[in-house]
Amino acid sequence: MFVKENTVPEISNYFKNRLAGLYSDREVKTLVREFVCQRMNINTADWYLSQNILFSESDLLYFRSVVKRLEKNEPFQYVLGKTEFCGLELICDKRALIPRPETEELVVWAVDTIKDIKNPTIFDMCAGSGCIALSIKSMLMSAKVMAGEYSEEAIAQLRDNMEKTNLSLDIFSIDALNAGEYKQFEPNSIDCVVSNPPYIAANELQGMDANVVDYEPHMALFVPDSDPLVFYRTIVEECKNLVRNEGWYFFEIHEHLAEDMKEMLTELGLVNIELRKDLQEKPRMIRAQRVVSQHG
């Protein structure tokens, strides 16, 4: 056997030795806790009271398979099969992007802005796993939340997460870059558009971490070098007649394109444009408002 004993300390040492260089000691401790709790079906509180657990042979083989996947730079969220986002436990696998902490900040900002609107309608475009749409719905239960996504695999994961969280969304299969597909929605029917679309230029691929490039869906990450703002521009242009007067747009953005985004949104006629930095002090979010003057 690859470990001397079938105990928690022995498995912890196995993780630490095999993953040295990939994860810090603190991260390894977190990984061990997460995978042991999941495998043994115990919660975090039980974990601290259960250090005398003895694993079966099948348990040990499971932990070895986990370490092998982690050694290949597979994201731990995909190996675990789940992640937490805005207090929701979501299914997480290669069908969609892994939800990020900065996206949680975008959700909180959007909800704080629109929380006083009675029965609002929110449209999450490029919804992926559904993390944005589902978390907004969980915070604004009276809202009608629509989720638009092009990838069939991501839509399948979105539906799985909707069932897992017992939250109701209106799901649409839609190509965000196809102008004709926006005609299915009623004019002046949306209070807020939220989106975390693809925004990484293809020429940045070489400098990215292997755990992202090798495992996460490229469709949800990359845009042409020649037009990195293509999704934002199309969404704003095609939603201009769908968003109500004084309605909002919220976008997660590339930190290096913040000023370009402000300029583009201004050119497209939006007002009250505001950038916001994430916890790392990088400009990663922007909001803008559609305000129709009395003269047009």
DOKOLLUM-801752 format. One record per residue (C-alpha): x, y, z; residue in three letters. Coordinates in steps of 0.25 Angstrom, whole numbers, plus 2048, in hexadecimal, padded with zeros to 3 digits. Layout:
N
- X/Y/Z/Ala
...
END
This chain:
296
- 800/800/800/Met
- 805/80E/7FD/Phe
- 803/813/80C/Val
- 807/80B/818/Lys
- 7FA/80E/820/Glu
- 7EC/810/81D/Asn
- 7EB/81D/825/Thr
- 7E8/82C/823/Val
- 7F7/830/827/Pro
- 7FC/826/81D/Glu
- 7F3/82B/812/Ile
- 7F7/839/816/Ser
- 806/836/814/Asn
- 803/82F/807/Tyr
- 7FC/83B/801/Phe
- 807/844/807/Lys
- 812/83C/801/Asn
- 80C/83A/7F3/Arg
- 807/848/7F1/Leu
- 813/850/7F7/Ala
- 816/85B/7ED/Gly
- 808/85B/7E8/Leu
- 801/85F/7F4/Tyr
- 805/866/801/Ser
- 804/85E/80E/Asp
- 7F8/866/812/Arg
- 7F1/863/805/Glu
- 7F5/854/807/Val
- 7EE/854/814/Lys
- 7E2/85A/80E/Thr
- 7E2/850/803/Leu
- 7E3/844/80C/Val
- 7D7/84A/815/Arg
- 7CE/84C/808/Glu
- 7D1/83E/802/Phe
- 7D0/836/80F/Val
- 7C3/83D/813/Cys
- 7BD/83A/805/Gln
- 7C2/82C/805/Arg
- 7BD/829/813/Met
- 7B1/831/812/Asn
- 7B4/83A/81E/Ile
- 7B3/849/820/Asn
- 7BF/852/824/Thr
- 7BA/852/833/Ala
- 7BB/843/833/Asp
- 7C9/844/82C/Trp
- 7CF/84A/839/Tyr
- 7C9/83F/841/Leu
- 7CD/833/838/Ser
- 7DC/833/837/Gln
- 7DB/824/83B/Asn
- 7D4/820/82E/Ile
- 7D9/813/828/Leu
- 7D8/812/819/Phe
- 7D4/806/811/Ser
- 7DC/801/805/Glu
- 7D2/807/7FB/Ser
- 7D3/815/803/Asp
- 7E3/814/802/Leu
- 7E2/811/7F3/Leu
- 7D8/81D/7F1/Tyr
- 7E2/826/7F8/Phe
- 7ED/821/7EF/Arg
- 7E5/824/7E3/Ser
- 7E2/832/7E8/Val
- 7F1/835/7EA/Val
- 7F4/830/7DC/Lys
- 7EA/83A/7D6/Arg
- 7EF/845/7DE/Leu
- 7FE/842/7DA/Glu
- 7F9/844/7CC/Lys
- 7F5/852/7CF/Asn
- 7E6/84F/7CE/Glu
- 7DF/85A/7D6/Pro
- 7DB/854/7E4/Phe
- 7CD/859/7E2/Gln
- 7CB/850/7D6/Tyr
- 7D1/844/7DE/Val
- 7C8/847/7EA/Leu
- 7BC/849/7E1/Gly
- 7B7/855/7E8/Lys
- 7BA/863/7EC/Thr
- 7B4/86E/7F5/Glu
- 7AF/87B/7EF/Phe
- 7A7/886/7F7/Cys
- 7A3/87B/801/Gly
- 79E/871/7F7/Leu
- 7A4/864/7F5/Glu
- 7A5/862/7E6/Leu
- 7A9/856/7DD/Ile
- 7B6/859/7D7/Cys
- 7BD/852/7CB/Asp
- 7C3/854/7BE/Lys
- 7B6/857/7B7/Arg
- 7B7/866/7BC/Ala
- 7C1/86F/7C2/Leu
- 7C4/86F/7D0/Ile
- 7BD/87A/7D8/Pro
- 7C7/885/7DD/Arg
- 7C7/88D/7EA/Pro
- 7C7/89A/7E1/Glu
- 7BA/896/7DB/Thr
- 7B4/895/7E9/Glu
- 7B7/8A3/7EA/Glu
- 7B0/8A7/7DD/Leu
- 7A3/89F/7E2/Val
- 7A3/8A7/7EF/Val
- 7A5/8B4/7E8/Trp
- 79A/8B1/7DF/Ala
- 790/8AC/7EA/Val
- 793/8B8/7F2/Asp
- 790/8C1/7E7/Thr
- 783/8BB/7E2/Ile
- 77D/8B6/7F0/Lys
- 773/8C1/7F1/Asp
- 76D/8BE/7E3/Ile
- 75F/8B7/7E5/Lys
- 75F/8A9/7DE/Asn
- 76B/8AC/7D5/Pro
- 76F/8A5/7C9/Thr
- 77E/8A1/7C8/Ile
- 785/89B/7BC/Phe
- 792/894/7BE/Asp
- 798/892/7B0/Met
- 7A3/888/7AE/Cys
- 79E/881/7BA/Ala
- 7A8/875/7BB/Gly
- 7A6/86D/7C7/Ser
- 79B/876/7CB/Gly
- 7A2/87C/7D7/Cys
- 79E/88A/7D5/Ile
- 790/888/7D2/Ala
- 78E/87E/7DD/Leu
- 794/887/7E7/Ser
- 78C/893/7E3/Ile
- 77F/88A/7E4/Lys
- 783/886/7F2/Ser
- 785/894/7F7/Met
- 779/89A/7EF/Leu
- 76E/88F/7F0/Met
- 764/898/7EA/Ser
- 76C/89A/7DD/Ala
- 76A/894/7D0/Lys
- 778/88F/7CC/Val
- 77B/88B/7BE/Met
- 788/884/7BA/Ala
- 78D/884/7AC/Gly
- 798/87A/7A7/Glu
- 79D/874/79A/Tyr
- 7A5/868/79E/Ser
- 79C/85C/79F/Glu
- 7A5/856/7AA/Glu
- 7A5/862/7B2/Ala
- 796/863/7B1/Ile
- 795/854/7B6/Ala
- 79E/858/7C2/Gln
- 795/865/7C5/Leu
- 789/85C/7C5/Arg
- 790/852/7CF/Asp
- 793/85E/7D8/Asn
- 785/863/7D7/Met
- 780/856/7DC/Glu
- 78B/855/7E7/Lys
- 787/863/7EC/Thr
- 778/861/7EA/Asn
- 778/86F/7E4/Leu
- 770/873/7D8/Ser
- 776/879/7CB/Leu
- 771/87C/7BD/Asp
- 77C/875/7B5/Ile
- 77F/879/7A6/Phe
- 788/873/79C/Ser
- 78D/880/795/Ile
- 79A/884/78E/Asp
- 79D/891/794/Ala
- 7A4/896/787/Leu
- 798/893/77E/Asn
- 78F/89F/77D/Ala
- 783/898/778/Gly
- 782/890/785/Glu
- 77F/89C/78E/Tyr
- 771/89E/786/Lys
- 76B/893/78F/Gln
- 76B/89C/79B/Phe
- 760/8A7/79D/Glu
- 765/8B5/79C/Pro
- 766/8BD/7A9/Asn
- 765/8B1/7B1/Ser
- 773/8B0/7B8/Ile
- 777/8B8/7C4/Asp
- 785/8B3/7C5/Cys
- 78F/8AB/7BC/Val
- 79B/8A4/7C3/Val
- 7A6/89D/7BB/Ser
- 7B3/897/7BD/Asn
- 7B6/894/7AE/Pro
- 7C3/88F/7A7/Pro
- 7CD/89A/7A7/Tyr
- 7DB/895/7A7/Ile
- 7E2/897/79A/Ala
- 7E7/88B/793/Ala
- 7F6/890/793/Asn
- 7F6/88F/7A2/Glu
- 7F4/880/7A2/Leu
- 803/87D/7A3/Gln
- 804/885/7B0/Gly
- 7F9/87E/7B8/Met
- 7F9/874/7C2/Asp
- 7F8/865/7BD/Ala
- 7ED/862/7C7/Asn
- 7E4/86C/7BF/Val
- 7E9/86A/7B1/Val
- 7E9/85B/7B1/Asp
- 7DC/859/7B8/Tyr
- 7D2/864/7B8/Glu
- 7CA/866/7AB/Pro
- 7D1/870/7A1/His
- 7C3/874/79C/Met
- 7C0/87B/7A9/Ala
- 7CE/881/7AA/Leu
- 7D4/887/79D/Phe
- 7D0/891/792/Val
- 7D7/896/786/Pro
- 7E4/89E/788/Asp
- 7DE/8A8/77E/Ser
- 7D1/8AB/786/Asp
- 7D2/8A7/795/Pro
- 7C5/8AF/798/Leu
- 7BC/8A9/78E/Val
- 7B3/8A2/798/Phe
- 7B1/8AE/7A0/Tyr
- 7AE/8B7/794/Arg
- 7A4/8AD/78E/Thr
- 79D/8AB/79B/Ile
- 79B/8BA/79E/Val
- 797/8BD/78F/Glu
- 78D/8B1/78F/Glu
- 787/8B3/79C/Cys
- 785/8C3/79B/Lys
- 777/8C1/797/Asn
- 775/8B6/7A2/Leu
- 77A/8BD/7AE/Val
- 770/8C6/7B4/Arg
- 773/8D5/7B6/Asn
- 77C/8D7/7C2/Glu
- 780/8C8/7C1/Gly
- 78E/8C3/7C4/Trp
- 799/8BB/7BE/Tyr
- 7A4/8B4/7C6/Phe
- 7B0/8AE/7C0/Phe
- 7BC/8A6/7C5/Glu
- 7C8/8AB/7BD/Ile
- 7D7/8AA/7B9/His
- 7DF/8B2/7C3/Glu
- 7E7/8B8/7B7/His
- 7DB/8BC/7AF/Leu
- 7D4/8C4/7BA/Ala
- 7D6/8D2/7B3/Glu
- 7D2/8CC/7A5/Asp
- 7C5/8C7/7AB/Met
- 7C2/8D4/7B1/Lys
- 7C4/8DB/7A4/Glu
- 7BC/8D0/79C/Met
- 7B0/8D1/7A6/Leu
- 7B0/8E0/7A5/Thr
- 7B0/8DF/795/Glu
- 7A4/8D6/796/Leu
- 79C/8E0/79E/Gly
- 79D/8DB/7AC/Leu
- 79F/8E4/7B8/Val
- 7A2/8E3/7C7/Asn
- 7AE/8DA/7C3/Ile
- 7B6/8D5/7CF/Glu
- 7C2/8CC/7D0/Leu
- 7C4/8C4/7DD/Arg
- 7D1/8BD/7E1/Lys
- 7D1/8AF/7E7/Asp
- 7D8/8AA/7F4/Leu
- 7E5/8AA/7ED/Gln
- 7E3/8B9/7E9/Glu
- 7E2/8B6/7DA/Lys
- 7D7/8BD/7D2/Pro
- 7CE/8B0/7CF/Arg
- 7C0/8B5/7CF/Met
- 7B8/8C0/7C8/Ile
- 7A9/8C5/7C9/Arg
- 7A2/8CE/7C0/Ala
- 794/8D3/7BE/Gln
- 78A/8D5/7B3/Arg
- 783/8E2/7B5/Val
- 77A/8E7/7AA/Val
- 778/8F6/7A9/Ser
- 76A/8FC/7A6/Gln
- 76F/900/798/His
- 773/8F2/794/Gly
END
